[in-house]
Amino acid sequence: MLRNSLLFLVIVLVAAALGFGVVAGTAAVIAKVLFVLFLILFAASLFRGRHA
């Protein structure tokens, strides 16, 4: 999931550099959502620990 958010971050940077503001804005929102979701799942996995 972190990989996907970084991928969208790269898309944002390229789209912003080329002047596609709408595409950059949309990809930035998607990257933020994926990053927050990653942080929530990461924190949950830290609290759960290993039970395997």
N, C-alpha and C positions, 0 to 999 in steps of 0.2 A: 504494500500500500504506500509506503514511503517512496518507493521507486516510481509509482504512478504520479504522486504529487510532484516529484522532482521533474518527471517528464512534462507535466503540464506547466511547470515553471519555465522550462526551456522553451516550450511553445509560446508562452506569454512573452518572453524576451525577444524571440524571433519576430512574432507578430507585431510587437510594439516598435521594434526597429524598422519594420517594413511599413508601418503606418496603418495597420489594421486595428484600430482602437476597439471595435466591437468584439472582434475575435480575441484580442488580448484581455479585455475585461471579462469575457465569459470564461476563458481558460483560467484566469486568475481566481475567479470564484470557485471553479471546480477544484483547483489546486488547494485552496484554503480549506474547503470542505474535506477533501481527502486527507490533508495533513491533520486537521482536528480529529477526524475519525481515527487516524493512526495513533495520535497521542492518547485518546481515550482507551483504545484497545491495548496499547502498550502499558498504560497505567494499570489497567485491569489485570493484565498478565503478571505484572510485578506483585500485585496484592494477592493473587491466587497462588503464586509459587508453583513448584513442580510437584505434581501428585501422580507421576507415572510409575 
